[in-house]
Amino acid sequence: MRKDHRPYAVKRAYLKFQKFYTNRYIRPQLEFLGKGFAFMKPWNVRLFGTPIEIGDYATVIAAPDNKVRLSVWPAAEGLGRIHIGRYSLICPGVRIGSAHAVTIGDNCMIASNVYISDSDWHDIYNRVSMGTTAPVTIEENVWIGDSAIICKGVTIGENSIIGAGAVVSRDIPANTIAAGNPAQVVKELDPSEQMTKRDQVFSDPARLAREFDILDRAMLKDNTFRHWMRYLISPRKDD
């Protein structure tokens, strides 16, 4: 698809349906879901166990072939928890499993197909045991690249970046870039550079919503129901 062929009214109805679906079917499965959320294709989000918490203004993007999966399987009574902070971005294919505790700070960006786990899920010798567990902490404003794996017991410091495909098996300090398997620090961030975080985008939610609505009206203004139906039934090369 080269562009969005939907009429403006259809897109508005679709966005409202996504919000309805999230409130009706996703929210009841969560311990907490903050305000201002945006779930894209929420019917492709799979949740299991409790507690799972998602803070204010989180963006969760799922896809039919790349579902988002958040699961809590407690290793013992009082353990098992997933907390995702405010203004976070969760991309398609992200999997987070907790037997102990996974804590993700505010403003974090988790790219597609990232796997985060605080457990081995099987012991080396006792294959029916839960294995070793240790909490995972991802501090504020961390960016985790595509297909990275975050292992049990790891802390990733504030503002740090994890390269695509990295396997993080030990702590990563704040304000660094880490890559490789096992992940190692390859660069330190410049402390003199100003850091722009996702919360600044949402500093005025009402204004942001108006701007998105103006953009949608402008981009979709020439789309008619007849054109949209023709595109669905018989798409052309120039569509």
Biotite code that builds the C-alpha atoms (Angstrom):
import biotite.structure as struc

atoms = struc.array([
    struc.Atom([0.000, 0.000, 0.000], chain_id="A", res_id=1, res_name="MET", atom_name="CA", element="C"),
    struc.Atom([1.527, 3.314, -1.116], chain_id="A", res_id=2, res_name="ARG", atom_name="CA", element="C"),
    struc.Atom([-0.847, 5.441, 0.939], chain_id="A", res_id=3, res_name="LYS", atom_name="CA", element="C"),
    struc.Atom([-3.851, 5.266, 3.244], chain_id="A", res_id=4, res_name="ASP", atom_name="CA", element="C"),
    struc.Atom([-6.941, 4.967, 1.037], chain_id="A", res_id=5, res_name="HIS", atom_name="CA", element="C"),
    struc.Atom([-9.471, 5.141, 3.851], chain_id="A", res_id=6, res_name="ARG", atom_name="CA", element="C"),
    struc.Atom([-11.876, 8.080, 4.080], chain_id="A", res_id=7, res_name="PRO", atom_name="CA", element="C"),
    struc.Atom([-11.271, 10.307, 7.094], chain_id="A", res_id=8, res_name="TYR", atom_name="CA", element="C"),
    struc.Atom([-14.474, 9.093, 8.793], chain_id="A", res_id=9, res_name="ALA", atom_name="CA", element="C"),
    struc.Atom([-13.400, 5.458, 8.434], chain_id="A", res_id=10, res_name="VAL", atom_name="CA", element="C"),
    struc.Atom([-9.998, 6.097, 9.992], chain_id="A", res_id=11, res_name="LYS", atom_name="CA", element="C"),
    struc.Atom([-11.562, 8.020, 12.897], chain_id="A", res_id=12, res_name="ARG", atom_name="CA", element="C"),
    struc.Atom([-13.977, 5.131, 13.507], chain_id="A", res_id=13, res_name="ALA", atom_name="CA", element="C"),
    struc.Atom([-11.081, 2.643, 13.367], chain_id="A", res_id=14, res_name="TYR", atom_name="CA", element="C"),
    struc.Atom([-9.072, 4.623, 15.941], chain_id="A", res_id=15, res_name="LEU", atom_name="CA", element="C"),
    struc.Atom([-12.106, 4.794, 18.227], chain_id="A", res_id=16, res_name="LYS", atom_name="CA", element="C"),
    struc.Atom([-12.639, 1.048, 17.874], chain_id="A", res_id=17, res_name="PHE", atom_name="CA", element="C"),
    struc.Atom([-9.017, 0.360, 18.847], chain_id="A", res_id=18, res_name="GLN", atom_name="CA", element="C"),
    struc.Atom([-9.489, 2.460, 22.001], chain_id="A", res_id=19, res_name="LYS", atom_name="CA", element="C"),
    struc.Atom([-12.782, 0.707, 22.777], chain_id="A", res_id=20, res_name="PHE", atom_name="CA", element="C"),
    struc.Atom([-11.170, -2.707, 22.304], chain_id="A", res_id=21, res_name="TYR", atom_name="CA", element="C"),
    struc.Atom([-8.260, -1.780, 24.594], chain_id="A", res_id=22, res_name="THR", atom_name="CA", element="C"),
    struc.Atom([-10.562, -0.579, 27.350], chain_id="A", res_id=23, res_name="ASN", atom_name="CA", element="C"),
    struc.Atom([-12.956, -3.513, 26.954], chain_id="A", res_id=24, res_name="ARG", atom_name="CA", element="C"),
    struc.Atom([-10.518, -6.433, 26.552], chain_id="A", res_id=25, res_name="TYR", atom_name="CA", element="C"),
    struc.Atom([-6.962, -5.340, 27.446], chain_id="A", res_id=26, res_name="ILE", atom_name="CA", element="C"),
    struc.Atom([-7.482, -3.098, 30.475], chain_id="A", res_id=27, res_name="ARG", atom_name="CA", element="C"),
    struc.Atom([-9.271, -5.783, 32.567], chain_id="A", res_id=28, res_name="PRO", atom_name="CA", element="C"),
    struc.Atom([-6.251, -8.085, 32.156], chain_id="A", res_id=29, res_name="GLN", atom_name="CA", element="C"),
    struc.Atom([-3.833, -5.465, 33.475], chain_id="A", res_id=30, res_name="LEU", atom_name="CA", element="C"),
    struc.Atom([-3.153, -4.479, 37.057], chain_id="A", res_id=31, res_name="GLU", atom_name="CA", element="C"),
    struc.Atom([-2.866, -0.894, 35.827], chain_id="A", res_id=32, res_name="PHE", atom_name="CA", element="C"),
    struc.Atom([-3.186, 0.949, 32.507], chain_id="A", res_id=33, res_name="LEU", atom_name="CA", element="C"),
    struc.Atom([-2.530, 4.682, 32.542], chain_id="A", res_id=34, res_name="GLY", atom_name="CA", element="C"),
    struc.Atom([-4.200, 7.492, 30.646], chain_id="A", res_id=35, res_name="LYS", atom_name="CA", element="C"),
    struc.Atom([-3.409, 8.593, 27.118], chain_id="A", res_id=36, res_name="GLY", atom_name="CA", element="C"),
    struc.Atom([-2.466, 5.138, 25.818], chain_id="A", res_id=37, res_name="PHE", atom_name="CA", element="C"),
    struc.Atom([-2.287, 4.223, 22.135], chain_id="A", res_id=38, res_name="ALA", atom_name="CA", element="C"),
    struc.Atom([-2.661, 0.527, 21.305], chain_id="A", res_id=39, res_name="PHE", atom_name="CA", element="C"),
    struc.Atom([-2.361, -0.247, 17.603], chain_id="A", res_id=40, res_name="MET", atom_name="CA", element="C"),
    struc.Atom([-4.133, -3.489, 16.635], chain_id="A", res_id=41, res_name="LYS", atom_name="CA", element="C"),
    struc.Atom([-4.655, -4.379, 20.324], chain_id="A", res_id=42, res_name="PRO", atom_name="CA", element="C"),
    struc.Atom([-6.286, -7.712, 19.356], chain_id="A", res_id=43, res_name="TRP", atom_name="CA", element="C"),
    struc.Atom([-2.725, -8.880, 18.627], chain_id="A", res_id=44, res_name="ASN", atom_name="CA", element="C"),
    struc.Atom([-1.556, -8.257, 22.210], chain_id="A", res_id=45, res_name="VAL", atom_name="CA", element="C"),
    struc.Atom([-1.346, -11.418, 24.342], chain_id="A", res_id=46, res_name="ARG", atom_name="CA", element="C"),
    struc.Atom([-1.298, -11.136, 28.138], chain_id="A", res_id=47, res_name="LEU", atom_name="CA", element="C"),
    struc.Atom([-0.903, -13.850, 30.752], chain_id="A", res_id=48, res_name="PHE", atom_name="CA", element="C"),
    struc.Atom([-0.605, -13.637, 34.517], chain_id="A", res_id=49, res_name="GLY", atom_name="CA", element="C"),
    struc.Atom([-0.496, -10.740, 36.945], chain_id="A", res_id=50, res_name="THR", atom_name="CA", element="C"),
    struc.Atom([0.547, -8.121, 37.880], chain_id="A", res_id=51, res_name="PRO", atom_name="CA", element="C"),
    struc.Atom([1.284, -6.372, 34.590], chain_id="A", res_id=52, res_name="ILE", atom_name="CA", element="C"),
    struc.Atom([1.346, -2.551, 34.731], chain_id="A", res_id=53, res_name="GLU", atom_name="CA", element="C"),
    struc.Atom([1.602, -0.043, 31.882], chain_id="A", res_id=54, res_name="ILE", atom_name="CA", element="C"),
    struc.Atom([1.993, 3.662, 32.659], chain_id="A", res_id=55, res_name="GLY", atom_name="CA", element="C"),
    struc.Atom([0.525, 6.836, 31.147], chain_id="A", res_id=56, res_name="ASP", atom_name="CA", element="C"),
    struc.Atom([0.882, 7.658, 27.437], chain_id="A", res_id=57, res_name="TYR", atom_name="CA", element="C"),
    struc.Atom([2.345, 4.303, 26.484], chain_id="A", res_id=58, res_name="ALA", atom_name="CA", element="C"),
    struc.Atom([2.339, 3.311, 22.803], chain_id="A", res_id=59, res_name="THR", atom_name="CA", element="C"),
    struc.Atom([1.969, -0.411, 22.067], chain_id="A", res_id=60, res_name="VAL", atom_name="CA", element="C"),
    struc.Atom([2.143, -1.563, 18.442], chain_id="A", res_id=61, res_name="ILE", atom_name="CA", element="C"),
    struc.Atom([1.197, -5.135, 17.567], chain_id="A", res_id=62, res_name="ALA", atom_name="CA", element="C"),
    struc.Atom([0.751, -6.955, 14.260], chain_id="A", res_id=63, res_name="ALA", atom_name="CA", element="C"),
    struc.Atom([-0.953, -10.188, 13.166], chain_id="A", res_id=64, res_name="PRO", atom_name="CA", element="C"),
    struc.Atom([2.395, -11.793, 12.313], chain_id="A", res_id=65, res_name="ASP", atom_name="CA", element="C"),
    struc.Atom([4.283, -10.167, 15.195], chain_id="A", res_id=66, res_name="ASN", atom_name="CA", element="C"),
    struc.Atom([2.228, -10.221, 18.363], chain_id="A", res_id=67, res_name="LYS", atom_name="CA", element="C"),
    struc.Atom([3.238, -8.479, 21.589], chain_id="A", res_id=68, res_name="VAL", atom_name="CA", element="C"),
    struc.Atom([3.381, -10.996, 24.462], chain_id="A", res_id=69, res_name="ARG", atom_name="CA", element="C"),
    struc.Atom([3.620, -10.082, 28.160], chain_id="A", res_id=70, res_name="LEU", atom_name="CA", element="C"),
    struc.Atom([3.633, -13.061, 30.552], chain_id="A", res_id=71, res_name="SER", atom_name="CA", element="C"),
    struc.Atom([4.043, -13.499, 34.302], chain_id="A", res_id=72, res_name="VAL", atom_name="CA", element="C"),
    struc.Atom([4.828, -16.980, 35.650], chain_id="A", res_id=73, res_name="TRP", atom_name="CA", element="C"),
    struc.Atom([5.806, -16.536, 39.342], chain_id="A", res_id=74, res_name="PRO", atom_name="CA", element="C"),
    struc.Atom([8.800, -18.561, 40.498], chain_id="A", res_id=75, res_name="ALA", atom_name="CA", element="C"),
    struc.Atom([7.498, -18.351, 44.071], chain_id="A", res_id=76, res_name="ALA", atom_name="CA", element="C"),
    struc.Atom([4.779, -16.611, 46.061], chain_id="A", res_id=77, res_name="GLU", atom_name="CA", element="C"),
    struc.Atom([5.253, -12.850, 45.935], chain_id="A", res_id=78, res_name="GLY", atom_name="CA", element="C"),
    struc.Atom([7.404, -12.954, 42.798], chain_id="A", res_id=79, res_name="LEU", atom_name="CA", element="C"),
    struc.Atom([6.564, -12.267, 39.156], chain_id="A", res_id=80, res_name="GLY", atom_name="CA", element="C"),
    struc.Atom([5.774, -8.766, 37.913], chain_id="A", res_id=81, res_name="ARG", atom_name="CA", element="C"),
    struc.Atom([6.045, -6.633, 34.775], chain_id="A", res_id=82, res_name="ILE", atom_name="CA", element="C"),
    struc.Atom([6.069, -2.841, 35.123], chain_id="A", res_id=83, res_name="HIS", atom_name="CA", element="C"),
    struc.Atom([6.310, -0.648, 32.009], chain_id="A", res_id=84, res_name="ILE", atom_name="CA", element="C"),
    struc.Atom([6.729, 3.059, 32.723], chain_id="A", res_id=85, res_name="GLY", atom_name="CA", element="C"),
    struc.Atom([5.132, 6.177, 31.287], chain_id="A", res_id=86, res_name="ARG", atom_name="CA", element="C"),
    struc.Atom([5.686, 7.370, 27.706], chain_id="A", res_id=87, res_name="TYR", atom_name="CA", element="C"),
    struc.Atom([7.107, 3.997, 26.691], chain_id="A", res_id=88, res_name="SER", atom_name="CA", element="C"),
    struc.Atom([7.105, 2.535, 23.176], chain_id="A", res_id=89, res_name="LEU", atom_name="CA", element="C"),
    struc.Atom([6.579, -1.204, 22.673], chain_id="A", res_id=90, res_name="ILE", atom_name="CA", element="C"),
    struc.Atom([6.979, -2.376, 19.058], chain_id="A", res_id=91, res_name="CYS", atom_name="CA", element="C"),
    struc.Atom([5.676, -5.484, 17.250], chain_id="A", res_id=92, res_name="PRO", atom_name="CA", element="C"),
    struc.Atom([7.017, -8.845, 18.361], chain_id="A", res_id=93, res_name="GLY", atom_name="CA", element="C"),
    struc.Atom([8.229, -7.743, 21.794], chain_id="A", res_id=94, res_name="VAL", atom_name="CA", element="C"),
    struc.Atom([8.123, -10.576, 24.352], chain_id="A", res_id=95, res_name="ARG", atom_name="CA", element="C"),
    struc.Atom([8.551, -9.988, 28.077], chain_id="A", res_id=96, res_name="ILE", atom_name="CA", element="C"),
    struc.Atom([8.487, -12.901, 30.518], chain_id="A", res_id=97, res_name="GLY", atom_name="CA", element="C"),
    struc.Atom([8.718, -12.543, 34.272], chain_id="A", res_id=98, res_name="SER", atom_name="CA", element="C"),
    struc.Atom([9.139, -15.093, 37.046], chain_id="A", res_id=99, res_name="ALA", atom_name="CA", element="C"),
    struc.Atom([10.780, -12.564, 39.417], chain_id="A", res_id=100, res_name="HIS", atom_name="CA", element="C"),
    struc.Atom([10.408, -8.899, 38.305], chain_id="A", res_id=101, res_name="ALA", atom_name="CA", element="C"),
    struc.Atom([10.896, -6.901, 35.115], chain_id="A", res_id=102, res_name="VAL", atom_name="CA", element="C"),
    struc.Atom([10.900, -3.130, 35.616], chain_id="A", res_id=103, res_name="THR", atom_name="CA", element="C"),
    struc.Atom([11.038, -0.762, 32.640], chain_id="A", res_id=104, res_name="ILE", atom_name="CA", element="C"),
    struc.Atom([11.401, 2.954, 33.384], chain_id="A", res_id=105, res_name="GLY", atom_name="CA", element="C"),
    struc.Atom([9.737, 5.970, 31.798], chain_id="A", res_id=106, res_name="ASP", atom_name="CA", element="C"),
    struc.Atom([10.444, 7.032, 28.197], chain_id="A", res_id=107, res_name="ASN", atom_name="CA", element="C"),
    struc.Atom([11.893, 3.682, 27.141], chain_id="A", res_id=108, res_name="CYS", atom_name="CA", element="C"),
    struc.Atom([11.740, 2.468, 23.535], chain_id="A", res_id=109, res_name="MET", atom_name="CA", element="C"),
    struc.Atom([11.654, -1.282, 22.935], chain_id="A", res_id=110, res_name="ILE", atom_name="CA", element="C"),
    struc.Atom([12.126, -2.135, 19.251], chain_id="A", res_id=111, res_name="ALA", atom_name="CA", element="C"),
    struc.Atom([10.610, -5.031, 17.315], chain_id="A", res_id=112, res_name="SER", atom_name="CA", element="C"),
    struc.Atom([11.282, -8.645, 18.367], chain_id="A", res_id=113, res_name="ASN", atom_name="CA", element="C"),
    struc.Atom([13.102, -7.767, 21.593], chain_id="A", res_id=114, res_name="VAL", atom_name="CA", element="C"),
    struc.Atom([12.992, -10.514, 24.239], chain_id="A", res_id=115, res_name="TYR", atom_name="CA", element="C"),
    struc.Atom([13.278, -9.644, 27.939], chain_id="A", res_id=116, res_name="ILE", atom_name="CA", element="C"),
    struc.Atom([13.329, -12.375, 30.573], chain_id="A", res_id=117, res_name="SER", atom_name="CA", element="C"),
    struc.Atom([14.227, -12.534, 34.257], chain_id="A", res_id=118, res_name="ASP", atom_name="CA", element="C"),
    struc.Atom([14.461, -16.336, 34.339], chain_id="A", res_id=119, res_name="SER", atom_name="CA", element="C"),
    struc.Atom([16.199, -19.296, 32.685], chain_id="A", res_id=120, res_name="ASP", atom_name="CA", element="C"),
    struc.Atom([12.781, -21.040, 32.801], chain_id="A", res_id=121, res_name="TRP", atom_name="CA", element="C"),
    struc.Atom([14.562, -24.427, 33.145], chain_id="A", res_id=122, res_name="HIS", atom_name="CA", element="C"),
    struc.Atom([17.387, -25.520, 35.415], chain_id="A", res_id=123, res_name="ASP", atom_name="CA", element="C"),
    struc.Atom([20.576, -26.873, 33.833], chain_id="A", res_id=124, res_name="ILE", atom_name="CA", element="C"),
    struc.Atom([20.164, -30.296, 35.476], chain_id="A", res_id=125, res_name="TYR", atom_name="CA", element="C"),
    struc.Atom([16.539, -30.256, 36.622], chain_id="A", res_id=126, res_name="ASN", atom_name="CA", element="C"),
    struc.Atom([14.635, -29.573, 33.416], chain_id="A", res_id=127, res_name="ARG", atom_name="CA", element="C"),
    struc.Atom([11.253, -29.407, 35.174], chain_id="A", res_id=128, res_name="VAL", atom_name="CA", element="C"),
    struc.Atom([12.436, -26.691, 37.580], chain_id="A", res_id=129, res_name="SER", atom_name="CA", element="C"),
    struc.Atom([11.910, -22.951, 36.964], chain_id="A", res_id=130, res_name="MET", atom_name="CA", element="C"),
    struc.Atom([15.671, -22.476, 37.035], chain_id="A", res_id=131, res_name="GLY", atom_name="CA", element="C"),
    struc.Atom([17.516, -19.392, 38.238], chain_id="A", res_id=132, res_name="THR", atom_name="CA", element="C"),
    struc.Atom([15.638, -16.093, 38.394], chain_id="A", res_id=133, res_name="THR", atom_name="CA", element="C"),
    struc.Atom([16.902, -12.555, 38.994], chain_id="A", res_id=134, res_name="ALA", atom_name="CA", element="C"),
    struc.Atom([15.172, -9.185, 38.451], chain_id="A", res_id=135, res_name="PRO", atom_name="CA", element="C"),
    struc.Atom([15.683, -7.121, 35.301], chain_id="A", res_id=136, res_name="VAL", atom_name="CA", element="C"),
    struc.Atom([15.788, -3.331, 35.593], chain_id="A", res_id=137, res_name="THR", atom_name="CA", element="C"),
    struc.Atom([15.737, -1.059, 32.571], chain_id="A", res_id=138, res_name="ILE", atom_name="CA", element="C"),
    struc.Atom([16.148, 2.516, 33.732], chain_id="A", res_id=139, res_name="GLU", atom_name="CA", element="C"),
    struc.Atom([14.617, 5.676, 32.252], chain_id="A", res_id=140, res_name="GLU", atom_name="CA", element="C"),
    struc.Atom([15.002, 6.628, 28.583], chain_id="A", res_id=141, res_name="ASN", atom_name="CA", element="C"),
    struc.Atom([16.682, 3.411, 27.433], chain_id="A", res_id=142, res_name="VAL", atom_name="CA", element="C"),
    struc.Atom([16.469, 2.430, 23.761], chain_id="A", res_id=143, res_name="TRP", atom_name="CA", element="C"),
    struc.Atom([16.687, -1.313, 23.021], chain_id="A", res_id=144, res_name="ILE", atom_name="CA", element="C"),
    struc.Atom([17.352, -2.167, 19.370], chain_id="A", res_id=145, res_name="GLY", atom_name="CA", element="C"),
    struc.Atom([15.685, -4.719, 17.126], chain_id="A", res_id=146, res_name="ASP", atom_name="CA", element="C"),
    struc.Atom([15.873, -8.390, 18.202], chain_id="A", res_id=147, res_name="SER", atom_name="CA", element="C"),
    struc.Atom([18.039, -7.742, 21.270], chain_id="A", res_id=148, res_name="ALA", atom_name="CA", element="C"),
    struc.Atom([17.842, -10.207, 24.172], chain_id="A", res_id=149, res_name="ILE", atom_name="CA", element="C"),
    struc.Atom([17.917, -8.954, 27.772], chain_id="A", res_id=150, res_name="ILE", atom_name="CA", element="C"),
    struc.Atom([18.822, -11.721, 30.214], chain_id="A", res_id=151, res_name="CYS", atom_name="CA", element="C"),
    struc.Atom([18.031, -12.258, 33.886], chain_id="A", res_id=152, res_name="LYS", atom_name="CA", element="C"),
    struc.Atom([19.675, -10.133, 36.578], chain_id="A", res_id=153, res_name="GLY", atom_name="CA", element="C"),
    struc.Atom([20.611, -7.303, 34.208], chain_id="A", res_id=154, res_name="VAL", atom_name="CA", element="C"),
    struc.Atom([20.377, -3.568, 34.894], chain_id="A", res_id=155, res_name="THR", atom_name="CA", element="C"),
    struc.Atom([20.591, -1.161, 31.953], chain_id="A", res_id=156, res_name="ILE", atom_name="CA", element="C"),
    struc.Atom([21.419, 2.369, 33.030], chain_id="A", res_id=157, res_name="GLY", atom_name="CA", element="C"),
    struc.Atom([19.561, 5.565, 32.179], chain_id="A", res_id=158, res_name="GLU", atom_name="CA", element="C"),
    struc.Atom([19.711, 6.868, 28.581], chain_id="A", res_id=159, res_name="ASN", atom_name="CA", element="C"),
    struc.Atom([21.697, 3.881, 27.304], chain_id="A", res_id=160, res_name="SER", atom_name="CA", element="C"),
    struc.Atom([21.231, 2.267, 23.887], chain_id="A", res_id=161, res_name="ILE", atom_name="CA", element="C"),
    struc.Atom([21.371, -1.465, 23.169], chain_id="A", res_id=162, res_name="ILE", atom_name="CA", element="C"),
    struc.Atom([22.330, -2.329, 19.593], chain_id="A", res_id=163, res_name="GLY", atom_name="CA", element="C"),
    struc.Atom([20.230, -4.521, 17.328], chain_id="A", res_id=164, res_name="ALA", atom_name="CA", element="C"),
    struc.Atom([20.710, -8.235, 17.955], chain_id="A", res_id=165, res_name="GLY", atom_name="CA", element="C"),
    struc.Atom([22.720, -7.710, 21.143], chain_id="A", res_id=166, res_name="ALA", atom_name="CA", element="C"),
    struc.Atom([22.598, -10.278, 23.955], chain_id="A", res_id=167, res_name="VAL", atom_name="CA", element="C"),
    struc.Atom([22.773, -8.438, 27.274], chain_id="A", res_id=168, res_name="VAL", atom_name="CA", element="C"),
    struc.Atom([23.956, -10.815, 29.991], chain_id="A", res_id=169, res_name="SER", atom_name="CA", element="C"),
    struc.Atom([25.628, -8.303, 32.315], chain_id="A", res_id=170, res_name="ARG", atom_name="CA", element="C"),
    struc.Atom([24.889, -4.776, 33.548], chain_id="A", res_id=171, res_name="ASP", atom_name="CA", element="C"),
    struc.Atom([25.226, -1.865, 31.120], chain_id="A", res_id=172, res_name="ILE", atom_name="CA", element="C"),
    struc.Atom([26.124, 1.503, 32.693], chain_id="A", res_id=173, res_name="PRO", atom_name="CA", element="C"),
    struc.Atom([24.142, 4.688, 32.105], chain_id="A", res_id=174, res_name="ALA", atom_name="CA", element="C"),
    struc.Atom([24.780, 6.942, 29.096], chain_id="A", res_id=175, res_name="ASN", atom_name="CA", element="C"),
    struc.Atom([26.491, 4.343, 26.939], chain_id="A", res_id=176, res_name="THR", atom_name="CA", element="C"),
    struc.Atom([25.930, 2.365, 23.736], chain_id="A", res_id=177, res_name="ILE", atom_name="CA", element="C"),
    struc.Atom([26.359, -1.413, 23.993], chain_id="A", res_id=178, res_name="ALA", atom_name="CA", element="C"),
    struc.Atom([26.386, -3.998, 21.206], chain_id="A", res_id=179, res_name="ALA", atom_name="CA", element="C"),
    struc.Atom([27.398, -7.573, 20.437], chain_id="A", res_id=180, res_name="GLY", atom_name="CA", element="C"),
    struc.Atom([27.082, -11.033, 22.005], chain_id="A", res_id=181, res_name="ASN", atom_name="CA", element="C"),
    struc.Atom([27.731, -10.754, 24.864], chain_id="A", res_id=182, res_name="PRO", atom_name="CA", element="C"),
    struc.Atom([26.910, -7.039, 24.777], chain_id="A", res_id=183, res_name="ALA", atom_name="CA", element="C"),
    struc.Atom([29.782, -4.700, 25.606], chain_id="A", res_id=184, res_name="GLN", atom_name="CA", element="C"),
    struc.Atom([30.036, -0.923, 25.797], chain_id="A", res_id=185, res_name="VAL", atom_name="CA", element="C"),
    struc.Atom([31.247, 0.407, 22.444], chain_id="A", res_id=186, res_name="VAL", atom_name="CA", element="C"),
    struc.Atom([30.677, 4.113, 22.996], chain_id="A", res_id=187, res_name="LYS", atom_name="CA", element="C"),
    struc.Atom([29.861, 6.648, 25.704], chain_id="A", res_id=188, res_name="GLU", atom_name="CA", element="C"),
    struc.Atom([27.216, 9.298, 25.108], chain_id="A", res_id=189, res_name="LEU", atom_name="CA", element="C"),
    struc.Atom([28.243, 12.954, 25.143], chain_id="A", res_id=190, res_name="ASP", atom_name="CA", element="C"),
    struc.Atom([27.014, 14.439, 28.454], chain_id="A", res_id=191, res_name="PRO", atom_name="CA", element="C"),
    struc.Atom([27.013, 17.938, 26.945], chain_id="A", res_id=192, res_name="SER", atom_name="CA", element="C"),
    struc.Atom([24.346, 16.997, 24.380], chain_id="A", res_id=193, res_name="GLU", atom_name="CA", element="C"),
    struc.Atom([20.748, 17.798, 25.336], chain_id="A", res_id=194, res_name="GLN", atom_name="CA", element="C"),
    struc.Atom([18.579, 14.676, 25.634], chain_id="A", res_id=195, res_name="MET", atom_name="CA", element="C"),
    struc.Atom([15.100, 14.860, 24.095], chain_id="A", res_id=196, res_name="THR", atom_name="CA", element="C"),
    struc.Atom([12.765, 12.303, 25.650], chain_id="A", res_id=197, res_name="LYS", atom_name="CA", element="C"),
    struc.Atom([9.402, 10.940, 24.575], chain_id="A", res_id=198, res_name="ARG", atom_name="CA", element="C"),
    struc.Atom([7.579, 12.760, 27.373], chain_id="A", res_id=199, res_name="ASP", atom_name="CA", element="C"),
    struc.Atom([8.256, 16.062, 25.589], chain_id="A", res_id=200, res_name="GLN", atom_name="CA", element="C"),
    struc.Atom([6.063, 14.893, 22.697], chain_id="A", res_id=201, res_name="VAL", atom_name="CA", element="C"),
    struc.Atom([3.191, 14.420, 25.160], chain_id="A", res_id=202, res_name="PHE", atom_name="CA", element="C"),
    struc.Atom([3.715, 17.640, 27.143], chain_id="A", res_id=203, res_name="SER", atom_name="CA", element="C"),
    struc.Atom([0.427, 18.981, 25.687], chain_id="A", res_id=204, res_name="ASP", atom_name="CA", element="C"),
    struc.Atom([-1.719, 15.931, 24.804], chain_id="A", res_id=205, res_name="PRO", atom_name="CA", element="C"),
    struc.Atom([-4.705, 17.971, 23.618], chain_id="A", res_id=206, res_name="ALA", atom_name="CA", element="C"),
    struc.Atom([-2.561, 19.977, 21.187], chain_id="A", res_id=207, res_name="ARG", atom_name="CA", element="C"),
    struc.Atom([-0.899, 16.790, 19.935], chain_id="A", res_id=208, res_name="LEU", atom_name="CA", element="C"),
    struc.Atom([-4.292, 15.179, 19.290], chain_id="A", res_id=209, res_name="ALA", atom_name="CA", element="C"),
    struc.Atom([-5.443, 18.253, 17.364], chain_id="A", res_id=210, res_name="ARG", atom_name="CA", element="C"),
    struc.Atom([-2.292, 18.232, 15.237], chain_id="A", res_id=211, res_name="GLU", atom_name="CA", element="C"),
    struc.Atom([-2.744, 14.544, 14.369], chain_id="A", res_id=212, res_name="PHE", atom_name="CA", element="C"),
    struc.Atom([-6.378, 15.203, 13.483], chain_id="A", res_id=213, res_name="ASP", atom_name="CA", element="C"),
    struc.Atom([-5.436, 18.120, 11.203], chain_id="A", res_id=214, res_name="ILE", atom_name="CA", element="C"),
    struc.Atom([-2.829, 15.921, 9.506], chain_id="A", res_id=215, res_name="LEU", atom_name="CA", element="C"),
    struc.Atom([-5.344, 13.098, 8.981], chain_id="A", res_id=216, res_name="ASP", atom_name="CA", element="C"),
    struc.Atom([-7.902, 15.493, 7.508], chain_id="A", res_id=217, res_name="ARG", atom_name="CA", element="C"),
    struc.Atom([-5.339, 16.887, 5.089], chain_id="A", res_id=218, res_name="ALA", atom_name="CA", element="C"),
    struc.Atom([-3.961, 13.499, 3.996], chain_id="A", res_id=219, res_name="MET", atom_name="CA", element="C"),
    struc.Atom([-7.329, 11.772, 3.611], chain_id="A", res_id=220, res_name="LEU", atom_name="CA", element="C"),
    struc.Atom([-9.477, 14.657, 2.333], chain_id="A", res_id=221, res_name="LYS", atom_name="CA", element="C"),
    struc.Atom([-9.675, 13.316, -1.238], chain_id="A", res_id=222, res_name="ASP", atom_name="CA", element="C"),
    struc.Atom([-10.497, 9.733, -0.228], chain_id="A", res_id=223, res_name="ASN", atom_name="CA", element="C"),
    struc.Atom([-14.106, 8.762, -0.920], chain_id="A", res_id=224, res_name="THR", atom_name="CA", element="C"),
    struc.Atom([-15.991, 5.629, 0.098], chain_id="A", res_id=225, res_name="PHE", atom_name="CA", element="C"),
    struc.Atom([-16.303, 4.676, -3.556], chain_id="A", res_id=226, res_name="ARG", atom_name="CA", element="C"),
    struc.Atom([-12.553, 4.997, -4.112], chain_id="A", res_id=227, res_name="HIS", atom_name="CA", element="C"),
    struc.Atom([-11.829, 3.020, -0.938], chain_id="A", res_id=228, res_name="TRP", atom_name="CA", element="C"),
    struc.Atom([-14.159, 0.178, -1.929], chain_id="A", res_id=229, res_name="MET", atom_name="CA", element="C"),
    struc.Atom([-12.626, 0.058, -5.404], chain_id="A", res_id=230, res_name="ARG", atom_name="CA", element="C"),
    struc.Atom([-9.150, -0.149, -3.832], chain_id="A", res_id=231, res_name="TYR", atom_name="CA", element="C"),
    struc.Atom([-10.226, -3.013, -1.524], chain_id="A", res_id=232, res_name="LEU", atom_name="CA", element="C"),
    struc.Atom([-11.814, -5.009, -4.349], chain_id="A", res_id=233, res_name="ILE", atom_name="CA", element="C"),
    struc.Atom([-9.451, -4.229, -7.212], chain_id="A", res_id=234, res_name="SER", atom_name="CA", element="C"),
    struc.Atom([-6.203, -2.510, -6.218], chain_id="A", res_id=235, res_name="PRO", atom_name="CA", element="C"),
    struc.Atom([-4.078, -1.017, -8.968], chain_id="A", res_id=236, res_name="ARG", atom_name="CA", element="C"),
    struc.Atom([-0.343, -0.658, -9.377], chain_id="A", res_id=237, res_name="LYS", atom_name="CA", element="C"),
    struc.Atom([-0.495, 3.080, -8.707], chain_id="A", res_id=238, res_name="ASP", atom_name="CA", element="C"),
    struc.Atom([-2.468, 2.592, -5.468], chain_id="A", res_id=239, res_name="ASP", atom_name="CA", element="C"),
])
